[in-house]
Amino acid sequence: MENCTTKEQLIDFYRNEYEEQYHRPFLELSLTKLGNLSDTSPVKLTDNQRADIQEKLDEENFSPETFFSGLELLSFEQIGYVGW
């Protein structure tokens, strides 16, 4: 992960190296870890990101593609912050 320099590389890393059992918990953690930051933090979730990620988590058939589309909602910095 530390060798990734683009969002696409990070998503590919998660696609190839991250076990499916951790997909949902990662998105859940993104809501709490990024959502509880101060308003001045550059990685804080926007209201739209929060709503869109929650919508993904509420999907009845959460799949790997649901996870990857959730990652697409986040910036490179946000993915790295949650995954750290």
C-alpha distances in whole Angstrom, upper triangle without the diagonal:
4,5,5,9,10,11,12,8,7,10,10,7,9,12,11,9,11,14,17,18,16,16,19,18,15,17,20,18,17,21,21,19,19,22,24,23,26,27,26,22,20,18,21,21,24,27,26,23,24,27,25,22,25,27,24,24,28,28,30,28,24,22,19,20,21,17,16,19,18,14,16,18,16,15,11,12,13,10,8,12,12,9,9
4,6,8,11,12,13,10,9,13,13,10,12,15,15,13,14,18,20,22,19,19,22,21,18,20,22,20,19,22,23,20,20,23,24,23,25,27,25,22,20,18,21,22,25,28,28,24,26,29,27,24,27,29,27,27,31,31,33,31,28,26,22,23,24,21,19,22,21,17,19,20,17,16,12,12,14,12,9,12,13,10,10
4,6,9,12,12,9,9,12,12,10,13,15,14,13,15,19,22,24,21,21,24,23,20,22,25,22,21,25,26,23,22,26,27,26,28,29,27,24,22,20,23,24,27,30,29,26,27,30,28,26,29,31,28,29,32,32,34,32,29,27,23,23,25,22,19,22,22,18,19,21,19,16,13,14,16,14,11,15,16,13,13
4,6,8,9,5,6,9,9,8,11,13,13,13,14,18,20,22,20,19,22,22,18,20,23,21,19,23,24,21,20,24,26,24,26,27,26,22,20,18,21,21,24,27,26,23,25,27,25,23,26,28,25,26,29,29,32,30,26,24,21,21,22,19,16,19,18,15,15,18,15,13,9,11,13,11,10,13,15,12,13
4,7,9,7,8,11,12,11,14,16,16,16,18,21,23,25,22,21,24,24,20,21,24,22,20,23,25,22,20,24,26,24,25,26,24,21,18,17,20,21,23,26,25,22,24,27,25,23,27,28,26,27,31,30,33,31,28,26,23,22,23,20,18,19,19,15,15,17,15,12,8,10,13,12,10,14,16,14,15
4,5,5,6,9,10,11,13,14,15,16,17,21,22,24,21,20,22,23,19,19,23,21,19,22,24,21,19,23,25,23,25,25,23,20,17,16,19,19,21,24,22,19,22,24,22,21,24,25,23,25,28,28,31,29,25,24,20,19,20,18,15,16,16,13,12,14,12,10,7,10,12,11,10,14,15,14,16
4,5,5,6,9,10,11,12,14,15,15,19,19,22,19,17,19,20,16,16,19,18,16,18,21,19,17,20,22,21,23,23,22,19,16,14,17,16,18,21,19,16,19,21,18,17,21,22,19,21,24,24,27,25,22,20,17,16,17,14,12,12,13,9,8,11,9,7,5,8,10,8,9,12,13,13,15
4,5,5,6,9,10,10,12,14,15,18,18,21,19,17,19,21,17,17,21,20,18,21,23,22,20,23,26,25,27,27,26,23,20,18,20,19,21,23,21,18,21,22,19,18,22,22,20,22,25,24,27,24,21,19,16,15,16,14,11,12,13,10,9,12,11,10,8,12,13,11,12,16,16,15,17
4,5,5,6,9,10,10,12,13,17,18,21,18,17,20,21,17,18,22,21,19,22,24,22,21,24,26,25,28,28,27,24,21,19,21,21,23,26,24,21,23,25,22,21,24,25,22,23,27,26,28,26,23,20,17,16,18,15,12,14,15,12,12,15,13,12,9,12,14,11,11,15,16,14,15
4,5,5,6,9,10,10,11,14,16,18,15,14,17,17,14,15,18,17,15,18,20,18,17,21,23,22,25,25,25,21,19,16,19,18,21,23,22,18,20,22,20,18,21,22,19,20,24,24,26,24,21,19,15,15,16,13,11,13,13,9,10,13,11,10,7,10,11,8,8,12,12,10,12
4,5,5,6,9,10,10,13,13,16,14,12,15,16,13,13,17,16,15,18,20,19,18,21,23,23,26,26,26,23,20,17,19,18,20,22,20,17,19,21,18,16,19,20,17,18,21,21,23,21,17,15,12,11,13,10,7,10,10,7,8,11,10,11,9,12,12,9,10,14,13,11,14
4,5,5,6,8,10,13,14,17,15,14,17,18,15,16,20,19,18,21,24,22,21,24,27,26,29,30,29,26,24,21,23,22,24,26,24,21,23,24,21,19,22,23,19,21,24,23,25,22,19,16,12,12,15,12,9,12,13,11,11,15,14,14,12,15,16,12,13,17,16,14,16
4,5,5,6,7,11,13,15,14,13,16,17,14,16,19,18,17,21,22,21,20,24,26,25,28,29,29,25,23,20,22,22,24,27,25,22,23,25,22,20,23,24,20,21,25,24,26,23,20,17,13,14,16,13,11,14,15,12,13,16,15,15,12,15,15,11,11,15,14,11,14
4,5,5,5,8,9,12,10,9,13,13,11,12,16,15,14,18,20,18,18,21,24,24,27,28,28,24,23,19,21,20,23,24,23,19,20,22,20,17,20,21,17,18,21,20,22,20,16,14,10,12,13,10,8,12,12,9,12,14,13,14,12,15,14,10,11,14,12,10,13
4,6,6,8,9,12,11,10,13,15,13,14,18,18,17,20,22,21,21,24,26,27,30,31,31,27,25,22,24,22,25,26,24,21,22,23,20,18,21,21,17,18,21,20,21,18,15,12,8,9,12,9,8,11,12,10,12,15,15,16,15,18,17,13,15,18,16,13,17
4,6,8,10,13,13,12,16,17,15,17,20,20,20,23,25,24,24,27,29,29,32,33,33,30,28,25,26,25,28,30,28,24,25,27,24,21,24,24,21,21,24,23,24,21,18,15,11,13,15,13,11,15,16,14,16,19,18,19,17,20,19,15,16,19,18,15,17
4,7,9,12,11,11,15,15,14,16,19,18,18,22,23,22,23,25,27,28,31,32,32,29,27,24,26,25,28,29,28,24,25,27,24,22,24,25,21,21,25,24,25,22,19,16,13,15,17,14,13,17,17,14,17,20,19,19,17,19,18,15,15,17,16,13,15
4,6,8,7,8,11,12,10,13,15,15,15,19,20,19,20,23,24,25,29,30,30,27,25,22,23,22,25,27,26,22,22,24,22,19,21,22,18,18,21,21,22,19,16,14,10,13,14,11,11,15,14,13,16,18,17,18,16,18,17,13,14,16,14,11,13
4,5,6,7,11,11,11,13,15,16,17,20,21,20,22,24,26,27,31,32,33,29,28,25,25,24,27,28,27,23,23,25,23,19,21,22,18,17,20,19,20,17,14,12,10,13,14,11,12,16,16,15,18,20,19,21,20,21,20,16,17,19,16,13,16
4,5,5,8,10,10,12,14,15,16,18,20,20,21,23,25,27,30,31,33,29,28,25,25,23,26,27,25,22,22,22,20,17,18,19,15,14,17,16,16,14,11,9,7,10,11,9,11,14,14,14,17,18,18,21,20,22,20,16,18,20,16,15,18
4,6,7,8,10,12,13,14,16,18,19,19,21,22,24,26,30,31,33,29,29,25,25,24,26,27,26,22,22,23,21,17,18,19,16,14,16,16,16,14,11,10,10,13,13,11,13,16,15,15,19,20,20,22,22,23,20,17,19,20,16,15,18
4,6,5,6,9,10,10,12,15,15,15,17,19,21,22,26,28,29,26,25,21,22,20,23,24,23,20,19,20,19,15,16,18,15,13,16,16,17,15,12,11,10,13,13,10,12,15,13,13,17,17,17,19,19,19,17,14,15,16,12,11,14
4,6,5,7,9,10,11,13,15,15,16,18,20,22,25,26,28,25,24,20,20,18,21,21,20,17,16,18,16,12,14,15,11,10,13,13,15,13,9,9,7,10,9,6,9,11,10,10,13,14,14,17,17,18,15,12,15,16,12,11,15
4,5,5,6,9,10,11,13,14,15,16,18,21,24,25,27,24,24,20,19,17,20,20,19,16,14,15,14,10,11,12,9,7,10,11,12,11,8,9,9,11,9,7,10,12,10,11,14,14,15,18,18,19,16,14,16,16,13,13,16
4,5,5,6,8,10,11,12,14,15,16,18,22,24,25,22,22,19,18,17,19,20,20,16,15,16,16,12,12,14,12,9,13,14,15,15,12,13,12,15,13,10,13,15,12,12,16,16,15,18,18,18,15,13,15,15,11,11,14
4,5,5,6,9,10,10,11,13,15,17,20,22,23,20,19,16,16,14,17,18,18,14,14,16,15,11,12,15,12,10,14,15,17,16,13,13,12,14,12,9,11,13,10,9,13,13,12,14,15,15,12,9,11,11,8,8,11
4,5,5,7,9,10,10,11,14,16,19,20,22,19,18,15,14,12,15,15,15,11,10,12,11,7,9,11,9,7,11,12,15,15,11,12,12,12,10,7,10,11,7,8,11,10,10,13,14,15,11,10,13,12,9,10,14
4,5,5,7,9,10,10,12,15,18,20,22,19,19,16,14,13,15,15,15,12,10,12,12,8,8,11,10,8,11,13,15,16,12,14,14,16,13,11,13,14,10,12,15,13,13,16,17,17,13,12,15,14,10,12,15
4,5,5,6,8,9,11,13,16,18,20,17,17,14,13,12,15,16,17,13,12,14,14,11,11,15,13,11,14,17,19,19,16,17,16,18,15,12,15,16,12,12,15,14,13,15,16,15,11,11,12,11,7,9,11
4,6,5,5,7,10,11,14,16,17,14,14,10,10,8,12,13,14,10,9,12,12,9,10,13,12,11,15,17,19,19,16,17,16,17,14,12,13,14,10,10,13,11,9,11,13,12,8,8,10,9,6,9,11
4,6,6,5,8,10,13,14,17,14,15,12,9,8,10,11,12,9,6,9,10,8,8,12,12,10,13,16,18,19,16,18,18,18,15,13,15,15,11,12,14,12,11,14,15,14,11,11,14,12,9,13,15
4,6,5,6,9,12,14,16,14,15,12,10,10,13,13,15,12,10,13,14,11,11,15,15,13,15,18,21,22,19,21,21,21,18,16,18,18,15,15,18,15,14,16,17,16,12,13,15,12,10,13,14
4,6,6,7,11,13,15,12,13,10,9,9,13,14,16,13,11,15,16,13,14,17,17,15,18,21,23,24,21,22,21,22,19,17,18,19,15,14,17,15,13,14,15,13,10,11,12,8,7,10,11
4,6,6,9,10,12,9,10,7,5,6,9,11,13,10,9,13,14,12,13,16,16,15,18,21,24,24,21,22,21,21,19,16,17,17,14,13,15,13,10,11,13,11,7,10,11,8,7,11,12
4,6,8,9,12,10,12,9,6,5,8,9,11,10,7,11,13,11,12,15,16,15,17,20,23,24,21,23,23,23,20,18,19,18,15,15,17,14,12,14,16,14,11,13,15,12,11,15,16
4,7,9,11,10,12,10,8,9,11,12,15,13,11,14,17,15,15,18,19,18,20,23,26,27,24,26,26,26,23,21,22,22,18,18,20,17,15,17,18,16,13,15,16,13,12,16,16
4,6,8,6,9,8,6,8,11,13,16,14,13,16,18,16,17,21,21,20,23,26,29,29,26,28,27,27,25,22,23,23,19,19,20,17,15,15,17,14,11,14,15,11,12,15,15
4,5,5,9,9,7,10,12,13,17,16,15,18,20,19,20,23,24,23,26,28,31,33,30,31,30,30,28,25,26,25,22,21,23,20,17,17,19,16,14,17,18,14,15,19,18
4,6,8,9,7,9,10,11,15,14,14,17,19,19,19,22,24,24,25,28,31,33,30,31,31,30,27,26,26,25,22,21,22,19,17,16,19,16,14,18,19,16,17,20,20
4,6,9,8,11,12,14,17,16,16,20,21,21,22,25,26,26,28,31,34,35,32,33,32,31,29,27,27,26,23,22,22,20,17,16,18,15,14,18,18,15,17,21,20
4,5,5,9,11,14,16,15,15,19,20,19,21,23,24,24,26,29,32,33,29,30,29,28,26,24,24,23,20,19,20,17,14,13,15,11,11,14,14,11,14,17,16
4,6,9,10,14,15,14,15,18,19,18,20,23,23,23,26,28,31,32,29,29,27,27,25,23,22,21,19,17,17,15,12,10,12,9,9,13,13,11,13,16,16
4,6,9,12,14,11,12,16,16,15,17,20,20,20,23,25,28,28,25,25,24,23,21,19,19,18,15,14,14,12,9,8,9,7,5,9,10,8,10,13,13
4,6,9,11,10,10,13,14,13,15,18,18,19,21,23,27,27,24,25,24,24,21,19,19,19,15,15,15,13,10,10,12,10,8,11,12,10,11,14,15
4,6,8,6,6,10,11,10,12,14,15,15,18,20,23,24,21,22,22,21,18,17,17,16,13,13,13,10,8,10,13,11,8,11,13,11,11,15,16
4,5,5,6,9,10,11,12,14,15,17,18,20,24,25,22,24,23,22,19,18,19,17,14,14,14,10,10,11,15,14,11,14,17,15,15,18,20
4,6,5,6,9,10,11,12,14,15,16,19,22,24,22,24,24,22,19,19,20,17,14,16,16,12,12,14,18,17,14,17,19,18,17,21,23
4,5,5,6,9,10,10,12,14,15,17,21,22,20,21,22,20,17,17,17,14,12,14,13,9,11,13,17,17,14,16,19,19,18,21,23
4,5,5,6,8,10,11,12,14,16,19,20,18,19,19,17,14,14,14,12,9,10,10,6,7,10,14,14,11,13,16,15,14,17,20
4,6,5,6,9,10,11,12,15,18,19,17,19,19,18,15,14,16,14,10,12,13,9,10,13,16,16,12,14,17,16,14,17,20
4,6,5,6,9,10,10,13,16,18,16,18,19,18,14,15,16,14,11,14,14,11,12,15,19,19,16,17,20,19,17,20,23
4,5,5,6,9,10,11,15,16,14,16,16,14,11,12,13,10,8,11,11,8,10,14,17,18,15,15,19,19,17,19,22
4,5,5,6,9,10,14,14,12,14,14,13,10,9,11,9,6,9,10,8,9,13,16,16,13,13,16,16,14,16,19
4,5,5,6,9,12,14,12,14,16,15,11,11,14,12,9,12,14,11,13,16,19,19,16,16,19,18,16,18,21
4,5,5,6,10,12,11,13,15,14,10,11,14,11,9,13,14,12,14,18,21,22,18,18,22,21,19,21,24
4,5,5,9,9,7,10,11,10,6,8,10,8,7,10,12,10,13,17,19,20,17,16,20,20,17,18,22
4,6,8,9,7,10,12,12,8,9,12,11,9,12,14,13,14,18,20,21,17,16,20,19,16,18,21
4,6,9,8,12,14,14,10,12,15,14,12,15,17,15,17,21,24,24,21,20,23,23,20,21,25
4,6,6,9,12,12,8,11,14,12,12,15,16,16,18,22,24,25,22,21,24,24,21,22,26
4,6,9,13,13,11,13,16,15,15,18,20,19,21,25,27,28,25,24,27,27,24,25,28
4,6,10,10,9,11,14,14,14,17,18,19,21,24,26,28,25,23,26,27,23,24,27
4,7,8,6,8,11,11,11,14,15,16,18,21,23,24,21,19,22,23,20,20,23
4,5,5,7,9,10,11,13,14,16,18,21,22,24,21,19,22,23,20,19,23
4,5,5,6,9,10,11,13,15,16,19,19,21,19,16,19,21,18,17,21
4,5,5,6,8,10,10,13,15,17,18,21,19,16,19,21,19,18,22
4,6,5,6,9,10,11,13,16,18,20,17,15,19,20,17,17,21
4,5,5,6,9,10,11,14,15,17,15,12,15,17,14,14,18
4,5,5,6,9,10,13,13,16,14,11,14,16,14,14,18
4,5,5,7,9,12,14,16,14,13,16,18,16,16,20
4,5,5,7,11,13,14,12,10,14,15,13,14,17
4,5,5,8,9,11,9,7,11,12,11,11,15
4,5,7,9,12,11,9,13,15,14,14,18
4,7,10,12,10,10,13,14,13,15,18
4,7,8,6,6,10,10,10,12,14
4,5,5,6,9,10,11,12,14
4,6,5,6,9,10,11,12
4,6,5,6,9,10,10
4,5,5,6,8,10
4,5,5,6,8
4,6,5,6
4,6,5
4,6
4
